[in-house]
Amino acid sequence: MNYPYGKAILVTGASSGIGLAAANAFARAGFKVYAAARSCNEATHGNITGLRMDVTDEASVARAERLVAARGGVGIVLHCAGLGIAGAAEDAKEQDVRRLFEVNYFGVLRVNRIFMPMLRARGRGLVLVVGSVAGRMPIPYHVHYCGTKYALDCYAEALRMEARQFGVRVSLIQPGGTKTNITKSRLIAVPEGSPYAEGCAMAELHLGYSEQAGNTPQNVARAILRLAERQNPPVRVTTGAPYRCAMLLRKLSPARAFELLLQRLFD
């Protein structure tokens, strides 16, 4: 394997799902992995060192950066931390949506703001952001989650252009339905008496099925690992053949036709 960005990586959201699978995949490939999560044992087991870090807490991220810097730093930052929320656009409480953005979007900004100087100082680095196909196509009754991923899509592409002059590359990974705990942990924001309750329940049923029948976190992790070998990785990578087809269809179809297709899928 090639190591164009060195052999040390920070992985956020490393306690479960894609983050955990990625931490293990990079460790097996010979990387020194800092596996960051809100609550973990800050011990080293093989190539993996636990790192207690909350992406919504500036002081927590700054502390993690100091610990990593004292041990030689990292050349790759992989963003996997995330939350899910289901509910109609009208129904969701503002505090729930703000919490979602704090983790999924502002968490990425916060970690990058604190760790980017480390990558720039090295003269070569890689930022990998786990987005979603939902960042390119809205899913009914999951609009606020999609909004965080839409925002990350734009952010990653802009950061890629800005950071290139310092030798830092940026890529966005867009998984489709993936078999993780997000299906069970997703907040269901449907107030009592909501006129959208039936539609949301049906959409959640369809989405949950596609997630549990979808790609594995290990397959997504392998795709992420391949990006770390490339000196000029692509802007974005979609994982899973069905979702690559869906993204192509999104690109080629008239907007109204694709909207009708999505609505039928989730009705």
C-alpha positions in Angstrom: 0.0 0.0 0.0 1.1 3.6 -0.7 1.2 6.2 2.1 1.3 9.6 0.4 0.0 11.4 3.5 2.0 9.4 6.1 0.8 6.6 8.3 -1.2 8.4 11.0 -5.0 9.2 10.8 -7.7 10.7 13.0 -11.1 9.1 12.7 -14.1 10.8 14.3 -17.2 8.8 15.2 -15.0 5.8 15.6 -17.1 4.0 18.2 -19.6 2.4 15.7 -20.7 2.1 12.1 -18.5 3.4 9.3 -16.1 5.1 11.7 -15.4 1.9 13.6 -15.0 -0.1 10.4 -12.7 2.5 9.0 -10.5 2.6 12.1 -10.1 -1.1 11.9 -9.4 -1.1 8.2 -6.7 1.6 8.5 -5.1 -0.2 11.5 -4.9 -3.4 9.5 -3.3 -1.5 6.7 -0.5 -0.4 9.0 -1.7 3.1 10.0 -1.5 4.6 13.5 -5.2 5.3 14.1 -6.5 7.8 16.6 -10.1 6.6 17.1 -12.1 9.5 18.4 -15.5 9.3 20.1 -17.3 11.1 22.9 -16.7 8.3 25.4 -13.9 5.8 25.0 -11.0 4.3 26.8 -7.9 6.4 26.0 -5.7 3.4 25.7 -3.7 1.9 22.8 -4.5 -1.6 21.4 -2.3 -2.5 18.5 -2.4 0.3 16.0 -5.5 2.0 17.5 -5.4 4.6 20.2 -8.7 5.7 21.7 -9.2 9.4 21.9 -12.0 11.0 23.9 -13.4 13.9 21.8 -16.8 15.5 21.3 -17.0 17.2 17.9 -19.5 19.7 19.3 -17.1 20.9 22.0 -14.3 23.3 21.0 -12.3 22.6 24.1 -12.6 18.8 23.6 -11.4 19.0 20.0 -8.5 21.3 21.0 -7.4 18.9 23.8 -7.5 16.0 21.3 -5.3 18.0 18.9 -2.7 18.7 21.6 -2.6 15.0 22.4 -2.2 14.0 18.8 0.4 16.7 18.1 2.5 15.5 21.1 2.6 12.0 19.5 3.7 13.1 16.1 0.5 14.4 14.5 -1.6 13.0 11.7 -1.6 13.4 7.9 -5.2 12.3 7.4 -8.5 13.4 9.1 -11.5 11.2 8.4 -14.9 12.6 9.5 -17.5 9.9 10.3 -19.3 11.4 13.3 -23.0 11.9 12.6 -26.6 11.8 13.7 -29.9 11.0 12.0 -33.4 12.5 12.3 -36.6 11.6 10.6 -39.7 13.8 10.3 -41.6 16.2 8.1 -39.9 19.5 7.3 -42.8 21.3 9.2 -42.7 19.1 12.3 -39.1 19.0 13.5 -38.3 21.2 16.5 -35.6 23.8 15.9 -33.5 22.6 18.8 -33.4 19.1 17.2 -32.4 20.4 13.8 -29.7 22.6 15.4 -28.3 19.6 17.3 -28.2 17.7 14.0 -26.2 20.5 12.3 -23.9 20.9 15.3 -22.8 17.3 14.9 -23.1 16.6 11.2 -21.9 20.0 9.8 -20.4 22.2 12.4 -18.6 19.3 13.9 -16.7 18.8 10.7 -15.9 22.6 10.5 -14.7 22.6 14.1 -12.4 19.6 13.8 -11.0 20.9 10.5 -10.4 24.4 11.9 -8.3 23.0 14.7 -6.5 20.2 12.8 -5.9 21.9 9.4 -2.9 23.9 10.7 -1.3 20.5 11.5 -1.9 19.3 7.9 -0.7 22.5 6.3 2.5 22.5 8.4 3.3 19.0 7.0 2.9 20.3 3.5 0.7 17.3 2.5 -2.5 16.0 4.0 -5.9 14.5 3.3 -9.3 15.4 4.6 -12.0 12.8 4.1 -15.6 13.6 4.8 -18.3 11.0 5.0 -21.4 12.6 3.4 -24.3 10.7 1.8 -26.1 10.2 -1.4 -28.7 12.2 0.5 -26.4 15.2 -0.1 -27.4 15.0 -3.8 -31.0 13.8 -3.6 -33.6 14.9 -1.0 -35.4 12.1 0.8 -39.0 12.8 1.9 -39.3 13.0 5.7 -35.5 13.2 6.1 -35.1 16.7 4.9 -33.0 18.0 7.8 -30.5 15.2 7.6 -30.3 15.7 3.9 -29.7 19.4 4.5 -26.6 18.6 6.6 -25.2 16.4 3.8 -26.0 19.0 1.1 -24.0 21.5 3.2 -21.1 19.1 3.6 -21.1 18.5 -0.2 -20.6 22.2 -0.9 -18.1 22.6 2.0 -15.9 19.7 1.0 -15.7 20.9 -2.6 -14.8 24.5 -1.6 -12.3 23.3 1.0 -10.7 21.1 -1.7 -10.0 24.2 -3.9 -8.8 26.4 -1.0 -6.5 23.8 0.6 -4.8 22.5 -2.6 -2.2 25.3 -2.5 -1.0 23.9 0.8 -0.7 20.3 -0.4 -4.0 19.3 1.4 -6.4 17.2 -0.6 -10.1 16.8 0.2 -12.6 14.1 -0.9 -16.2 13.4 -0.1 -17.5 9.8 0.4 -21.2 9.3 -0.4 -22.5 6.1 0.9 -26.0 5.0 0.1 -28.0 2.8 2.5 -25.5 1.2 4.9 -26.2 -1.3 7.6 -25.3 0.6 10.8 -26.9 1.5 14.1 -28.3 4.8 12.6 -31.5 2.9 11.7 -32.3 2.3 15.3 -30.7 5.4 16.8 -32.3 7.9 14.4 -34.5 10.5 16.2 -38.1 10.3 15.0 -39.4 13.9 15.2 -43.2 13.3 14.7 -45.4 15.2 17.2 -48.7 13.7 18.4 -51.4 14.4 15.9 -49.1 15.3 13.0 -50.8 15.1 9.6 -47.5 13.7 8.3 -47.3 10.8 10.7 -48.5 8.1 8.3 -46.2 9.3 5.5 -43.2 9.6 7.8 -43.8 6.1 9.2 -43.9 4.6 5.6 -40.8 6.5 4.5 -38.9 5.4 7.6 -39.9 1.8 6.9 -38.6 2.0 3.4 -35.4 3.7 4.4 -34.7 1.4 7.3 -35.1 -1.6 4.9 -32.7 -0.1 2.4 -30.2 0.5 5.1 -30.3 -3.0 6.6 -30.3 -4.6 3.1 -27.6 -2.2 1.9 -23.9 -1.9 1.9 -21.8 -3.0 4.9 -19.6 -0.5 6.8 -16.6 -2.6 5.9 -17.2 -2.1 2.2 -17.5 1.6 2.7 -14.3 1.5 4.8 -12.4 -0.2 2.0 -13.5 2.5 -0.4 -12.2 5.2 2.0 -8.9 3.3 2.4 -8.4 3.3 -1.3 -8.7 7.1 -1.3 -5.9 7.4 1.2 -3.5 5.7 -1.4 -4.1 8.3 -4.1 -2.1 11.5 -4.4 -4.9 13.2 -6.2 -8.2 11.6 -5.0 -11.5 12.5 -6.7 -13.8 15.2 -5.5 -16.4 12.6 -4.4 -16.9 8.8 -4.4 -20.3 7.1 -4.2 -20.2 3.6 -2.7 -22.5 0.8 -3.8 -23.4 0.0 -7.4 -27.2 0.7 -7.0 -26.4 4.2 -5.5 -23.9 5.0 -8.3 -26.7 4.2 -10.7 -29.1 6.4 -8.7 -26.6 9.3 -8.8 -26.3 8.9 -12.6 -30.1 8.9 -12.9 -30.3 12.0 -10.8 -27.8 13.7 -13.1 -29.5 12.7 -16.3 -33.2 12.9 -15.4 -35.5 15.9 -15.6 -36.0 17.3 -12.1 -39.7 16.6 -12.0 -39.3 13.1 -13.2 -36.7 12.3 -10.5 -38.9 14.0 -7.9 -41.8 11.7 -8.8 -39.5 8.7 -8.6 -38.3 9.6 -5.1 -41.8 10.2 -3.9 -43.0 6.9 -5.2 -40.1 5.1 -3.6 -40.9 6.5 -0.1 -44.7 6.5 -0.2 
